[in-house]
Amino acid sequence: MLANEKTLSVNQRSKPAPQRETLQNALQQAYEDLGRAYYTYRFEEPVPELIEYFNRITTLKNQIAAGTVPTCPACGNPLSQGTRFCGVCGAKIS
């Protein structure tokens, strides 16, 4: 095998990484969308194993609405007291 063939072979193997990352991001988004849809449309009759998640989401939504939880000004992610950077979008918190 010639040197440039080896380089081509290595380059071909390294190219799927961005595609894999794109697919993983799409999968993560699909899970988030599924969870959001399930929470929204099955709220009255959740699967018993998911009640803990429903309660956590409802509590956070109520705290955010009441203004008792600091949120990221860039993305709205709930923040812990004293947080300097958002863990979701990386925005600096003043």
Secondary structure as a PSIPRED ss2 file (coil, helix, strand):
# PSIPRED VFORMAT (PSIPRED V4.0)

   1 M C   1.000  0.000  0.000
   2 L C   1.000  0.000  0.000
   3 A H   0.000  1.000  0.000
   4 N H   0.000  1.000  0.000
   5 E H   0.000  1.000  0.000
   6 K H   0.000  1.000  0.000
   7 T H   0.000  1.000  0.000
   8 L H   0.000  1.000  0.000
   9 S H   0.000  1.000  0.000
  10 V H   0.000  1.000  0.000
  11 N H   0.000  1.000  0.000
  12 Q H   0.000  1.000  0.000
  13 R H   0.000  1.000  0.000
  14 S H   0.000  1.000  0.000
  15 K C   1.000  0.000  0.000
  16 P H   0.000  1.000  0.000
  17 A H   0.000  1.000  0.000
  18 P H   0.000  1.000  0.000
  19 Q H   0.000  1.000  0.000
  20 R H   0.000  1.000  0.000
  21 E H   0.000  1.000  0.000
  22 T H   0.000  1.000  0.000
  23 L H   0.000  1.000  0.000
  24 Q H   0.000  1.000  0.000
  25 N H   0.000  1.000  0.000
  26 A H   0.000  1.000  0.000
  27 L H   0.000  1.000  0.000
  28 Q H   0.000  1.000  0.000
  29 Q H   0.000  1.000  0.000
  30 A H   0.000  1.000  0.000
  31 Y H   0.000  1.000  0.000
  32 E H   0.000  1.000  0.000
  33 D H   0.000  1.000  0.000
  34 L H   0.000  1.000  0.000
  35 G H   0.000  1.000  0.000
  36 R H   0.000  1.000  0.000
  37 A H   0.000  1.000  0.000
  38 Y H   0.000  1.000  0.000
  39 Y H   0.000  1.000  0.000
  40 T H   0.000  1.000  0.000
  41 Y H   0.000  1.000  0.000
  42 R C   1.000  0.000  0.000
  43 F C   1.000  0.000  0.000
  44 E C   1.000  0.000  0.000
  45 E C   1.000  0.000  0.000
  46 P C   1.000  0.000  0.000
  47 V C   1.000  0.000  0.000
  48 P H   0.000  1.000  0.000
  49 E H   0.000  1.000  0.000
  50 L H   0.000  1.000  0.000
  51 I H   0.000  1.000  0.000
  52 E H   0.000  1.000  0.000
  53 Y H   0.000  1.000  0.000
  54 F H   0.000  1.000  0.000
  55 N H   0.000  1.000  0.000
  56 R H   0.000  1.000  0.000
  57 I H   0.000  1.000  0.000
  58 T H   0.000  1.000  0.000
  59 T H   0.000  1.000  0.000
  60 L H   0.000  1.000  0.000
  61 K H   0.000  1.000  0.000
  62 N H   0.000  1.000  0.000
  63 Q H   0.000  1.000  0.000
  64 I H   0.000  1.000  0.000
  65 A H   0.000  1.000  0.000
  66 A H   0.000  1.000  0.000
  67 G C   1.000  0.000  0.000
  68 T C   1.000  0.000  0.000
  69 V C   1.000  0.000  0.000
  70 P C   1.000  0.000  0.000
  71 T E   0.000  0.000  1.000
  72 C C   1.000  0.000  0.000
  73 P C   1.000  0.000  0.000
  74 A C   1.000  0.000  0.000
  75 C C   1.000  0.000  0.000
  76 G C   1.000  0.000  0.000
  77 N C   1.000  0.000  0.000
  78 P E   0.000  0.000  1.000
  79 L C   1.000  0.000  0.000
  80 S C   1.000  0.000  0.000
  81 Q C   1.000  0.000  0.000
  82 G C   1.000  0.000  0.000
  83 T C   1.000  0.000  0.000
  84 R C   1.000  0.000  0.000
  85 F E   0.000  0.000  1.000
  86 C C   1.000  0.000  0.000
  87 G C   1.000  0.000  0.000
  88 V C   1.000  0.000  0.000
  89 C C   1.000  0.000  0.000
  90 G C   1.000  0.000  0.000
  91 A C   1.000  0.000  0.000
  92 K E   0.000  0.000  1.000
  93 I C   1.000  0.000  0.000
  94 S C   1.000  0.000  0.000
